[in-house]
Amino acid sequence: MKLRLSIYAFLALFFVSQAQAQVADTLITRTLDPIVVTAKRTASTLSSSTAGVSVLSARELSALPNRNAASLLGFLPGITFLDFDGLGYAPQSVTRGFYGGGEAEYVIVMLNGKPINNMENGLVNWEAITSSPTTTIEVLRGGSSSLYGDAAIGAVLNVRTEAPLETTKRFKASTGNYGVRAAQASILSPRYSLLGDYSESEGFRDHSKRIAGTLQGSYMLVQEAIRSLEVSGSANFREFDSPGPLRSIDQTKEGAESLAFFQFDGTSEQTYRASLDGKWALDLGQLSAALSGHLRNQDLIRTLPLSADFADTQQRKVDAKGVKASVQLADLSLPFSMDNHLTVGVDAFYGSLDTRYAPIATGGLGDAYLGASGDAGDISSDGTASRSGFAGYAQLEINPTPRLNLSLGARADWLEDSFDEVAGLSEAVPSASHSAVSPKAGLNYRYASSSQHVGNVYANASRSFKAPTLDQLYDLRAFPVPFPPYSIRIASATLTPQEGTSYEVGFYHRVMTASGWSALVSTSVYSIDMTNEIDFSFESFSNVNIGKSNHKGIETGIKLAKEGLGSAFLNYTLQDVTLERGENKGNAVKAIPKHSFSGGVVAELGPVSASVVLKGLRKMYIDDANAQALPDYATVDARLAYTRNAYTLSLDVFNALDKKYNSTAYPDPGGSEVLFIFPAALRTVAVGIEVLF
């Protein structure tokens, strides 16, 4: 890796003598760099990035068959989703070999630059993401703690709704089998926006009904050439049943049933967010500041199977609230002879989480669940956890020549966690403090620059961290055990942050021909060493920092397009993750697909457009011993649309070939040969209409 970095640096210095010619080339090829991203917390072209970045444009979002933002992200290299409910409404991300399994998240998801991950575990409510004719999705892959701090290990996603040049209005509605119904409406103008989203489903499986709605809006209070002030907010509600996994000994041909262990599982949740964002163009640079806050109420019933025939069901009520403030100064220029841009900023936040647990059922199917009422008992535990943090960061971009971009950045984070007990329902737990310094260095060299080709190679090295979640530190849920004290809590306030050192090299190459064809090819190769990973210890029956793993991979993709004809894409992702400690040292980490792929074609024939896409994965082990693997699978989805004037009629078909498969699975915690599996739906169809005003 060091040798590769040296080669790139040597090539960059070798071409310094061509600087004047490169200036002309850069001007000529400006039309080939239309993709602007904000992944580095400032706007820049994708090809100049020193890390792996992918973008889904508004046009691509509307042309591909999808149920939500997560299903669309599966069409990008480097990110895969495993589904828990069979229809794609409970997705769990896997990126660069990191997978939380529904207990944690290694991806930061932002709406217009504001994170929406849950405070207690980092999980994402994908139904809170609305779309519009100007929505784009950016994915910054790999460690990004130098800019975003905690949990920016797998990827950072930013869903952006851009202000249009003139007012646009849109209404969409669709319906399909399994009781799937959805409606979207949006009004966008240069000064304000209002978006609404509603969906409901009877579910593919028994006990899997769901309903969700989101209202999101913004208004520009001040809109001037040198300053702006915007207020925005959103409200989201959702209610859904959770069918849970099936046991391999019970699964039928369709896999649509739900095990009685999970008959009460479900969630009712309401989330409210608001923010105030200001920007000022100063002589010194671009100053931006943001103040945001959120409130979330959740009533969750969740069953955890402790063996193939013994489970525990409890109700959890959560009241979460938080506030965050950020100030950033960008486009600063240091007194160097070389062109440079400096960005500095600070983040501060505080959040609190009040949690109450109550028992519902514990035992076997026959003696505890078949006759259970589902009513919660008296509150068994109650407590409030909180997290406050402060961080400062800086990133310097230096351009020794027009073709060479050097990037140096670092961020320092300080986190303070505490827990307040309730007499008789919880006990005092020591406070926890975490700190981390996350540096990152990278370079980008433009090796091709002409009227038809733009090519860039890049490399970076970084440190990233993920602090233990509030649930991993303080969760009050107790698990029954057949020995004194007969119940345990696996949370541990002694946990320390997981840390990773990563190296990455890659390239972007963009082509545009005289006949109107364009192509973008990108590839990333990375290696990450993770230490202090949090895992469950059977010796202490608690979470401890014992894990160590190595993550290697390749992410490559190609896009082809021609105006008026259509487009095509093909992606491949290799995630080779191995355990570096313990009795399974050298084995692949479970639940991580080693090979993932996606590809598709979009054809435009006058008023008719059609798309066919393929997604699949191969070689995913279910257990740490690598004794069992999930059967490989691939699915085909399709979309057909007809547009006349302002109206579009559409037909979407998911799993068009009626493929029977399981999205993921895990072994019996009790040690038997039984598997807990998550079956996916067979063919589903939806018809829709879209109207632009």
Rosetta blueprint (number, residue, H / E / L):
1 M L
2 K H
3 L H
4 R H
5 L H
6 S H
7 I H
8 Y H
9 A H
10 F H
11 L H
12 A H
13 L H
14 F H
15 F L
16 V H
17 S H
18 Q H
19 A H
20 Q H
21 A H
22 Q H
23 V H
24 A H
25 D H
26 T H
27 L H
28 I H
29 T H
30 R H
31 T H
32 L H
33 D L
34 P L
35 I L
36 V E
37 V E
38 T L
39 A L
40 K L
41 R L
42 T L
43 A L
44 S E
45 T E
46 L H
47 S H
48 S H
49 S L
50 T L
51 A L
52 G L
53 V E
54 S E
55 V E
56 L E
57 S L
58 A H
59 R H
60 E H
61 L H
62 S H
63 A H
64 L L
65 P L
66 N L
67 R L
68 N L
69 A H
70 A H
71 S H
72 L H
73 L H
74 G L
75 F L
76 L L
77 P L
78 G L
79 I E
80 T E
81 F E
82 L E
83 D E
84 F L
85 D L
86 G L
87 L L
88 G L
89 Y L
90 A L
91 P E
92 Q E
93 S E
94 V E
95 T E
96 R L
97 G L
98 F E
99 Y E
100 G L
101 G L
102 G L
103 E L
104 A L
105 E L
106 Y L
107 V E
108 I E
109 V E
110 M E
111 L E
112 N L
113 G L
114 K E
115 P E
116 I L
117 N L
118 N L
119 M L
120 E L
121 N L
122 G L
123 L L
124 V L
125 N L
126 W H
127 E H
128 A H
129 I L
130 T L
131 S L
132 S L
133 P L
134 T L
135 T E
136 T E
137 I E
138 E E
139 V E
140 L E
141 R E
142 G L
143 G L
144 S L
145 S H
146 S H
147 L H
148 Y H
149 G L
150 D L
151 A L
152 A L
153 I L
154 G L
155 A E
156 V E
157 L E
158 N E
159 V E
160 R E
161 T E
162 E L
163 A L
164 P L
165 L L
166 E L
167 T L
168 T E
169 K E
170 R E
171 F E
172 K E
173 A E
174 S E
175 T E
176 G E
177 N L
178 Y L
179 G L
180 V L
181 R E
182 A E
183 A E
184 Q E
185 A E
186 S E
187 I E
188 L E
189 S L
190 P L
191 R L
192 Y E
193 S E
194 L E
195 L E
196 G E
197 D E
198 Y E
199 S E
200 E E
201 S E
202 E L
203 G L
204 F L
205 R L
206 D L
207 H L
208 S L
209 K L
210 R E
211 I E
212 A E
213 G E
214 T E
215 L E
216 Q E
217 G E
218 S E
219 Y E
220 M E
221 L E
222 V E
223 Q E
224 E L
225 A L
226 I L
227 R E
228 S E
229 L E
230 E E
231 V E
232 S E
233 G E
234 S E
235 A E
236 N E
237 F E
238 R E
239 E E
240 F E
241 D E
242 S L
243 P L
244 G L
245 P L
246 L E
247 R E
248 S L
249 I L
250 D L
251 Q L
252 T L
253 K L
254 E L
255 G L
256 A L
257 E L
258 S L
259 L L
260 A H
261 F H
262 F H
263 Q L
264 F L
265 D L
266 G E
267 T E
268 S E
269 E E
270 Q E
271 T E
272 Y E
273 R E
274 A E
275 S E
276 L E
277 D E
278 G E
279 K E
280 W E
281 A E
282 L L
283 D L
284 L L
285 G L
286 Q E
287 L E
288 S E
289 A E
290 A E
291 L E
292 S E
293 G E
294 H E
295 L E
296 R E
297 N E
298 Q E
299 D E
300 L E
301 I E
302 R E
303 T E
304 L E
305 P E
306 L E
307 S E
308 A L
309 D L
310 F E
311 A E
312 D E
313 T E
314 Q E
315 Q E
316 R E
317 K E
318 V E
319 D E
320 A E
321 K E
322 G E
323 V E
324 K E
325 A E
326 S E
327 V E
328 Q E
329 L E
330 A E
331 D E
332 L E
333 S L
334 L L
335 P L
336 F L
337 S L
338 M L
339 D E
340 N E
341 H E
342 L E
343 T E
344 V E
345 G E
346 V E
347 D E
348 A E
349 F E
350 Y E
351 G E
352 S E
353 L E
354 D E
355 T E
356 R E
357 Y E
358 A E
359 P E
360 I E
361 A E
362 T E
363 G E
364 G L
365 L H
366 G H
367 D H
368 A H
369 Y H
370 L L
371 G L
372 A L
373 S L
374 G L
375 D L
376 A L
377 G L
378 D L
379 I L
380 S L
381 S E
382 D E
383 G E
384 T E
385 A E
386 S E
387 R E
388 S E
389 G E
390 F E
391 A E
392 G E
393 Y E
394 A E
395 Q E
396 L E
397 E E
398 I E
399 N E
400 P E
401 T E
402 P L
403 R L
404 L E
405 N E
406 L E
407 S E
408 L E
409 G E
410 A E
411 R E
412 A E
413 D E
414 W E
415 L E
416 E E
417 D E
418 S E
419 F E
420 D E
421 E E
422 V L
423 A L
424 G L
425 L L
426 S L
427 E L
428 A L
429 V L
430 P L
431 S L
432 A E
433 S E
434 H E
435 S E
436 A E
437 V E
438 S E
439 P E
440 K E
441 A E
442 G E
443 L E
444 N E
445 Y E
446 R E
447 Y E
448 A E
449 S E
450 S L
451 S L
452 Q L
453 H E
454 V E
455 G E
456 N E
457 V E
458 Y E
459 A E
460 N E
461 A E
462 S E
463 R E
464 S E
465 F E
466 K E
467 A L
468 P L
469 T L
470 L H
471 D H
472 Q H
473 L H
474 Y H
475 D L
476 L L
477 R L
478 A L
479 F E
480 P E
481 V L
482 P L
483 F L
484 P L
485 P L
486 Y L
487 S E
488 I E
489 R L
490 I L
491 A L
492 S L
493 A L
494 T L
495 L L
496 T L
497 P L
498 Q E
499 E E
500 G E
501 T E
502 S E
503 Y E
504 E E
505 V E
506 G E
507 F E
508 Y E
509 H E
510 R E
511 V E
512 M E
513 T L
514 A L
515 S L
516 G L
517 W E
518 S E
519 A E
520 L E
521 V E
522 S E
523 T E
524 S E
525 V E
526 Y E
527 S E
528 I E
529 D E
530 M E
531 T E
532 N E
533 E E
534 I E
535 D E
536 F E
537 S E
538 F L
539 E L
540 S L
541 F L
542 S E
543 N E
544 V E
545 N E
546 I E
547 G E
548 K E
549 S E
550 N E
551 H E
552 K E
553 G E
554 I E
555 E E
556 T E
557 G E
558 I E
559 K E
560 L E
561 A E
562 K E
563 E L
564 G L
565 L L
566 G E
567 S E
568 A E
569 F E
570 L E
571 N E
572 Y E
573 T E
574 L E
575 Q E
576 D E
577 V E
578 T E
579 L E
580 E L
581 R L
582 G L
583 E L
584 N L
585 K L
586 G L
587 N L
588 A E
589 V L
590 K L
591 A L
592 I L
593 P L
594 K L
595 H E
596 S E
597 F E
598 S E
599 G E
600 G E
601 V E
602 V E
603 A E
604 E E
605 L E
606 G L
607 P L
608 V E
609 S E
610 A E
611 S E
612 V E
613 V E
614 L E
615 K E
616 G E
617 L E
618 R E
619 K L
620 M E
621 Y E
622 I L
623 D L
624 D L
625 A L
626 N L
627 A L
628 Q L
629 A E
630 L E
631 P L
632 D L
633 Y E
634 A E
635 T E
636 V E
637 D E
638 A E
639 R E
640 L E
641 A E
642 Y E
643 T E
644 R E
645 N L
646 A L
647 Y E
648 T E
649 L E
650 S E
651 L E
652 D E
653 V E
654 F E
655 N L
656 A L
657 L L
658 D L
659 K L
660 K L
661 Y L
662 N E
663 S E
664 T E
665 A E
666 Y E
667 P E
668 D L
669 P L
670 G L
671 G L
672 S L
673 E L
674 V L
675 L E
676 F E
677 I E
678 F E
679 P E
680 A L
681 A L
682 L L
683 R L
684 T E
685 V E
686 A E
687 V E
688 G E
689 I E
690 E E
691 V E
692 L E
693 F L
